Amino acid sequence: MDTDRQSGAVKDKEQLATTIGLYVLGEISLGKAAERTGVTRWEIEEILQEAGVELRLGPQSMDEFEDEVDVALNLE
């Protein structure tokens, strides 16, 4: 997904909408949402807050925990 790193804006709005929906439904973690949209964790937090989404901080299940670890291990 293309992003404008200077402004943190996500260019693919459809992917962003899908990602927000998955996050709201609890299907993906905050880290996975950031990964899917190509922004940092902090940027996705800001995007979600601006969209009026309540943040779920920390893993809510073992699967989410494992996803968070996978994202962290794949950072360059």
Stockholm file with secondary structure:
# STOCKHOLM 1.0

chainA/1-76         MDTDRQSGAVKDKEQLATTIGLYVLGEISLGKAAERTGVTRWEIEEILQEAGVELRLGPQSMDEFEDEVDVALNLE
#=GR chainA/1-76 SS CCEETTTTEESCHHHHHHHHHHHHTTSSCHHHHHHHHTSCHHHHHHHHHHTTCCCCCSCSSHHHHHHHHHHHHTCC
#=GC SS_cons        CCEETTTTEESCHHHHHHHHHHHHTTSSCHHHHHHHHTSCHHHHHHHHHHTTCCCCCSCSSHHHHHHHHHHHHTCC
//
